[in-house]
Amino acid sequence: MHTTHGSSTALAVHNLAFFHNAQPLTLSLPAGSCTAILGIGQDNEDLTCLAETLAGRRPCTVEQIEINGTPYNLDTSGHKKLATIGPHAPLFPHISVLDNILLPLRASGTLHKAEVSHRGAEILALTGLEALRAQPARTLNAEQIFRTQLARALITQPEVVVLNQPFEKMDQPTIRRAITFLDRLRHAIGLSILLLSRQKQDCMMAADQIGVMQNGTLLQIGDVATLLNRPACLSVAEQFGDANVISGKVLLIEDDIAELRLPSGETVEAVADYNLEENDLASICILPDRLSVLFPRSGVMEIEDKTDIVCTLVSAHHIGHAIAMRFRTLDGTEIIAHRPLVHLPRELRHGNKAILAWQPQNAIAFPMDAK
């Protein structure tokens, strides 16, 4: 297998209008990396539209897509600079694994049979499919289908592979194996990958950086820590970070920290979004694992700080190495907290009173109305 990288950027997309009513897409994929695009919108066609546009099945101008620094043109030879896999490009069920893999080379008609056979043997070994080479595609399981689709994409020696929702029909153990295999393959041959997915966990496991896309518009791109700690907007905070969203009114902004009053009367602090102004109504986002929880031993609520929030425990459930607690504030707002397994059973009873708090840097406040 052979891949080359003449530029530190494997794929560059410039101002690409690929989806209706969405902002044009600008995106950079570092060479040898895996970048994921997480789709969070209600319109679930945006990822497939992007994959088909990058594959050349939808119109775009040459200047809008570059691979390794040069404009990308559809190539009818035996080498394609970009290949895609996913639901939009299924296997042919009645032909063998090897015949499915070799279809792009045979369709191009530019290589001798010996070269086609050599590449086929090479790809079978690379993807661990030698034992399945004669199997009809209809007999394969989800993991084997993924490997065969990937092998068919790699047969043309692409420099970038776009994976369109490849793990949809896999269970979690299979997804973990597929991602581990993909990571090893990427490092072995220097492959650059753009993963399109609607599953946050898959993106977090597979990618070096993640872009969050809502109905075709890229809201933010960055590593996991950036997306969790400094989301660019409310949608990223809610959908990527599963953040709690609390309403409040801005009383004061000082040194990028906003002081806000909640409908229930408490005053809290959070990092202020750059669009936030005093007297704005705001949406305060706080991740479940950034909340501190105190259950008063005597049952008597003693407020130690003006930023403490009085609430009632609605439910508590173990979720592996943490407890997911659902609280209701005095004004009826529900807040989820994820806490370590340190609380006593008597503390986790329905109806118990509790105090919630957080450090200002662990929350962010956005204007409630778009500006």
MARMARZA-450713 format. One record per residue (C-alpha): x, y, z; residue in one letter. Coordinates in nm, 2 decimals, padded with zeros to 4 digits, always signed. Example, Ala and Ser with C-alpha at 12.3 -4.5 7.8 and 13.67 -1.06 7.14 Angstrom:
<atoms>
c1  c2  c3  res
+01.23  -00.45  +00.78  a
+01.37  -00.11  +00.71  s
</atoms>
This chain:
<atoms>
c1  c2  c3  res
+00.00  +00.00  +00.00  m
+00.13  +00.34  -00.09  h
+00.02  +00.69  +00.02  t
+00.20  +01.02  -00.02  t
+00.16  +01.35  +00.15  h
+00.30  +01.65  -00.03  g
+00.13  +01.89  +00.21  s
+00.07  +01.90  +00.58  s
-00.30  +01.94  +00.49  t
-00.44  +01.63  +00.33  a
-00.79  +01.77  +00.25  l
-00.89  +02.14  +00.24  a
-01.25  +02.24  +00.17  v
-01.31  +02.61  +00.09  h
-01.65  +02.77  +00.11  n
-01.83  +02.46  -00.01  l
-02.21  +02.51  -00.03  a
-02.32  +02.14  -00.03  f
-02.64  +02.15  +00.17  f
-02.96  +02.36  +00.15  h
-03.00  +02.65  +00.40  n
-02.66  +02.58  +00.55  a
-02.36  +02.80  +00.57  q
-02.08  +02.71  +00.33  p
-01.83  +02.47  +00.47  l
-01.46  +02.54  +00.52  t
-01.26  +02.26  +00.67  l
-00.89  +02.14  +00.69  s
-00.79  +01.78  +00.75  l
-00.42  +01.74  +00.86  p
-00.23  +01.47  +00.68  a
-00.22  +01.14  +00.85  g
-00.49  +01.23  +01.09  s
-00.85  +01.13  +01.16  c
-01.10  +01.42  +01.17  t
-01.46  +01.35  +01.26  a
-01.77  +01.54  +01.18  i
-02.05  +01.48  +01.43  l
-02.39  +01.55  +01.29  g
-02.63  +01.68  +01.56  i
-02.92  +01.83  +01.36  g
-03.27  +01.70  +01.29  q
-03.19  +01.68  +00.91  d
-03.00  +01.36  +00.88  n
-02.91  +01.39  +00.52  e
-02.63  +01.65  +00.56  d
-02.35  +01.39  +00.62  l
-02.44  +01.18  +00.32  t
-02.47  +01.50  +00.11  c
-02.12  +01.60  +00.22  l
-01.98  +01.25  +00.14  a
-02.14  +01.25  -00.21  e
-02.02  +01.60  -00.28  t
-01.66  +01.51  -00.18  l
-01.69  +01.19  -00.40  a
-01.79  +01.41  -00.70  g
-02.15  +01.29  -00.72  r
-02.28  +01.64  -00.65  r
-02.18  +01.96  -00.82  p
-01.89  +02.18  -00.68  c
-01.62  +02.39  -00.83  t
-01.26  +02.26  -00.87  v
-01.12  +02.54  -00.65  e
-01.34  +02.44  -00.35  q
-01.16  +02.11  -00.27  i
-00.79  +02.05  -00.25  e
-00.60  +01.73  -00.17  i
-00.24  +01.77  -00.06  n
-00.24  +02.13  -00.18  g
-00.36  +02.07  -00.54  t
-00.72  +02.11  -00.68  p
-00.91  +01.78  -00.67  y
-01.05  +01.65  -01.00  n
-01.24  +01.33  -01.04  l
-01.00  +01.08  -01.19  d
-01.11  +00.79  -01.41  t
-00.77  +00.62  -01.39  s
-00.68  +00.34  -01.15  g
-00.58  +00.59  -00.88  h
-00.84  +00.81  -00.71  k
-00.71  +01.07  -00.46  k
-01.03  +01.05  -00.25  l
-01.25  +00.75  -00.18  a
-01.57  +00.72  +00.02  t
-01.75  +00.43  +00.20  i
-02.09  +00.42  +00.37  g
-02.46  +00.35  +00.31  p
-02.44  +00.55  -00.02  h
-02.20  +00.29  -00.16  a
-02.31  -00.06  -00.06  p
-02.14  -00.39  -00.16  l
-02.29  -00.60  -00.43  f
-02.44  -00.89  -00.23  p
-02.41  -01.17  -00.49  h
-02.04  -01.14  -00.58  i
-01.74  -01.23  -00.37  s
-01.55  -01.02  -00.13  v
-01.25  -01.00  -00.37  l
-01.47  -00.91  -00.67  d
-01.63  -00.63  -00.47  n
-01.29  -00.50  -00.38  i
-01.15  -00.51  -00.73  l
-01.45  -00.34  -00.89  l
-01.30  +00.01  -00.91  p
-00.98  -00.12  -01.08  l
-01.17  -00.33  -01.33  r
-01.41  -00.05  -01.40  a
-01.12  +00.19  -01.49  s
-00.97  -00.06  -01.73  g
-00.63  +00.10  -01.71  t
-00.43  -00.17  -01.53  l
-00.30  -00.51  -01.65  h
-00.46  -00.82  -01.49  k
-00.13  -00.90  -01.31  a
-00.13  -00.55  -01.14  e
-00.50  -00.59  -01.05  v
-00.43  -00.93  -00.89  s
-00.13  -00.80  -00.70  h
-00.32  -00.51  -00.55  r
-00.60  -00.74  -00.46  g
-00.37  -00.97  -00.27  a
-00.21  -00.68  -00.10  e
-00.54  -00.53  +00.02  i
-00.67  -00.86  +00.14  l
-00.36  -00.90  +00.36  a
-00.38  -00.55  +00.48  l
-00.74  -00.57  +00.59  t
-00.73  -00.93  +00.72  g
-00.98  -01.06  +00.46  l
-00.78  -01.34  +00.29  e
-00.99  -01.61  +00.44  a
-01.31  -01.44  +00.31  l
-01.19  -01.36  -00.04  r
-01.44  -01.61  -00.21  a
-01.73  -01.54  +00.03  q
-02.04  -01.37  -00.13  p
-02.09  -01.03  +00.03  a
-02.44  -01.12  +00.15  r
-02.29  -01.37  +00.40  t
-02.08  -01.11  +00.58  l
-02.14  -00.97  +00.92  n
-02.13  -00.59  +00.99  a
-01.76  -00.59  +01.08  e
-01.66  -00.79  +00.77  q
-01.88  -00.56  +00.55  i
-01.69  -00.26  +00.69  f
-01.35  -00.41  +00.62  r
-01.46  -00.51  +00.27  t
-01.59  -00.16  +00.20  q
-01.27  -00.01  +00.33  l
-01.06  -00.25  +00.12  a
-01.26  -00.15  -00.19  r
-01.19  +00.22  -00.11  a
-00.81  +00.15  -00.05  l
-00.77  -00.05  -00.37  i
-00.73  +00.28  -00.57  t
-00.46  +00.40  -00.34  q
-00.64  +00.71  -00.22  p
-00.48  +00.98  -00.01  e
-00.80  +01.06  +00.18  v
-01.08  +00.83  +00.28  v
-01.42  +00.96  +00.38  v
-01.62  +00.72  +00.60  l
-01.99  +00.80  +00.60  n
-02.15  +00.66  +00.91  q
-01.96  +00.33  +00.89  p
-02.06  +00.19  +01.23  f
-02.44  +00.23  +01.21  e
-02.52  -00.14  +01.21  k
-02.25  -00.25  +01.47  m
-02.29  -00.31  +01.84  d
-02.05  -00.14  +02.08  q
-01.79  -00.42  +02.11  p
-01.77  -00.45  +01.73  t
-01.74  -00.07  +01.70  i
-01.45  -00.07  +01.94  r
-01.27  -00.34  +01.74  r
-01.34  -00.16  +01.41  a
-01.20  +00.17  +01.54  i
-00.89  +00.00  +01.68  t
-00.84  -00.17  +01.34  f
-00.89  +00.17  +01.16  l
-00.64  +00.34  +01.39  d
-00.37  +00.08  +01.33  r
-00.43  +00.09  +00.96  l
-00.41  +00.47  +00.95  r
-00.07  +00.48  +01.13  h
+00.06  +00.19  +00.92  a
+00.00  +00.34  +00.58  i
-00.02  +00.71  +00.67  g
-00.39  +00.74  +00.57  l
-00.59  +01.06  +00.62  s
-00.95  +00.99  +00.73  i
-01.26  +01.21  +00.75  l
-01.52  +01.02  +00.96  l
-01.88  +01.13  +00.94  l
-02.10  +01.01  +01.22  s
-02.40  +01.09  +01.44  r
-02.26  +00.91  +01.74  q
-02.05  +01.12  +01.98  k
-01.88  +00.83  +02.14  q
-01.76  +00.69  +01.81  d
-01.61  +01.03  +01.71  c
-01.44  +01.07  +02.05  m
-01.28  +00.72  +02.03  m
-01.16  +00.75  +01.66  a
-01.07  +01.11  +01.59  a
-00.79  +01.36  +01.67  d
-01.03  +01.65  +01.62  q
-01.41  +01.67  +01.59  i
-01.63  +01.91  +01.40  g
-01.98  +01.96  +01.52  v
-02.23  +02.00  +01.23  m
-02.59  +02.10  +01.27  q
-02.81  +02.06  +00.96  n
-02.51  +02.11  +00.73  g
-02.35  +02.41  +00.92  t
-02.02  +02.35  +01.09  l
-02.06  +02.51  +01.44  l
-01.71  +02.44  +01.58  q
-01.41  +02.22  +01.53  i
-01.15  +02.13  +01.79  g
-01.02  +01.86  +02.02  d
-01.25  +01.70  +02.28  v
-01.13  +01.92  +02.57  a
-01.20  +02.24  +02.37  t
-01.55  +02.13  +02.27  l
-01.63  +02.03  +02.63  l
-01.47  +02.32  +02.81  n
-01.52  +02.61  +02.57  r
-01.81  +02.53  +02.34  p
-01.86  +02.80  +02.07  a
-02.24  +02.81  +02.11  c
-02.53  +02.66  +02.30  l
-02.59  +02.38  +02.05  s
-02.24  +02.25  +02.09  v
-02.26  +02.26  +02.47  a
-02.60  +02.08  +02.48  e
-02.54  +01.82  +02.21  q
-02.17  +01.75  +02.24  f
-02.12  +01.80  +02.61  g
-02.47  +01.69  +02.73  d
-02.46  +02.01  +02.93  a
-02.73  +02.12  +03.17  n
-02.89  +02.45  +03.05  v
-03.02  +02.69  +03.32  i
-03.18  +03.03  +03.25  s
-03.06  +03.34  +03.42  g
-03.03  +03.72  +03.39  k
-02.69  +03.89  +03.37  v
-02.63  +04.12  +03.66  l
-02.26  +04.20  +03.60  l
-01.97  +04.10  +03.38  i
-01.62  +04.15  +03.51  e
-01.30  +03.99  +03.38  d
-01.50  +03.76  +03.15  d
-01.70  +03.62  +03.44  i
-02.07  +03.69  +03.45  a
-02.28  +03.71  +03.76  e
-02.63  +03.59  +03.69  l
-02.96  +03.56  +03.89  r
-03.16  +03.25  +03.85  l
-03.55  +03.25  +03.84  p
-03.54  +03.08  +04.18  s
-03.35  +03.38  +04.32  g
-03.00  +03.23  +04.36  e
-02.70  +03.41  +04.21  t
-02.44  +03.21  +04.01  v
-02.12  +03.28  +03.81  e
-02.01  +03.15  +03.48  a
-01.76  +03.24  +03.20  v
-01.93  +03.50  +02.97  a
-01.96  +03.43  +02.60  d
-01.81  +03.72  +02.40  y
-02.16  +03.82  +02.28  n
-02.30  +03.84  +02.63  l
-02.39  +04.18  +02.78  e
-02.52  +04.30  +03.11  e
-02.90  +04.27  +03.16  n
-02.91  +04.00  +02.89  d
-03.12  +03.69  +02.95  l
-02.87  +03.40  +02.93  a
-02.85  +03.02  +02.89  s
-02.60  +02.89  +03.15  i
-02.43  +02.56  +03.04  c
-02.27  +02.33  +03.30  i
-02.15  +01.98  +03.24  l
-02.29  +01.70  +03.46  p
-01.95  +01.60  +03.60  d
-01.85  +01.96  +03.69  r
-02.12  +02.00  +03.96  l
-02.05  +01.96  +04.33  s
-02.32  +01.80  +04.54  v
-02.37  +01.83  +04.91  l
-02.63  +01.64  +05.11  f
-02.67  +01.81  +05.45  p
-02.64  +01.54  +05.72  r
-02.91  +01.69  +05.94  s
-03.15  +01.76  +05.66  g
-03.14  +02.13  +05.75  v
-03.03  +02.35  +05.45  m
-02.75  +02.58  +05.55  e
-02.65  +02.80  +05.26  i
-02.27  +02.87  +05.29  e
-02.23  +03.07  +04.97  d
-02.46  +03.29  +04.76  k
-02.38  +03.07  +04.45  t
-02.52  +02.76  +04.62  d
-02.84  +02.62  +04.45  i
-03.10  +02.45  +04.67  v
-03.27  +02.15  +04.51  c
-03.44  +01.82  +04.56  t
-03.31  +01.48  +04.45  l
-03.55  +01.32  +04.20  v
-03.36  +01.00  +04.11  s
-03.01  +00.84  +04.13  a
-02.88  +00.56  +03.90  h
-02.54  +00.40  +03.88  h
-02.38  +00.44  +03.53  i
-02.06  +00.24  +03.56  g
-01.80  +00.44  +03.75  h
-02.04  +00.72  +03.85  a
-02.38  +00.80  +03.98  i
-02.62  +01.00  +03.76  a
-02.84  +01.22  +03.99  m
-03.14  +01.41  +03.87  r
-03.23  +01.72  +04.08  f
-03.52  +01.97  +04.06  r
-03.45  +02.33  +04.16  t
-03.70  +02.56  +04.34  l
-03.83  +02.69  +04.01  d
-03.88  +02.34  +03.86  g
-03.56  +02.33  +03.65  t
-03.41  +01.98  +03.63  e
-03.03  +01.94  +03.65  i
-02.83  +01.62  +03.60  i
-02.51  +01.57  +03.80  a
-02.26  +01.28  +03.76  h
-02.07  +01.21  +04.08  r
-01.82  +00.94  +04.20  p
-01.94  +00.64  +04.39  l
-01.89  +00.80  +04.73  v
-02.24  +00.88  +04.84  h
-02.42  +00.67  +05.10  l
-02.75  +00.49  +05.01  p
-02.94  +00.71  +05.26  r
-02.82  +01.02  +05.08  e
-02.96  +00.90  +04.74  l
-03.32  +00.87  +04.85  r
-03.59  +01.03  +04.64  h
-03.69  +01.37  +04.79  g
-03.37  +01.44  +04.98  n
-03.26  +01.80  +04.99  k
-02.92  +01.89  +04.84  a
-02.70  +02.19  +04.75  i
-02.55  +02.22  +04.40  l
-02.25  +02.44  +04.32  a
-01.97  +02.48  +04.06  w
-01.66  +02.68  +04.00  q
-01.72  +02.98  +03.76  p
-01.47  +02.85  +03.51  q
-01.66  +02.53  +03.48  n
-01.97  +02.69  +03.33  a
-02.03  +02.92  +03.03  i
-02.32  +03.16  +02.97  a
-02.45  +03.24  +02.62  f
-02.70  +03.50  +02.52  p
-03.05  +03.35  +02.52  m
-03.14  +03.54  +02.20  d
-02.91  +03.52  +01.90  a
-02.73  +03.85  +01.83  k
</atoms>
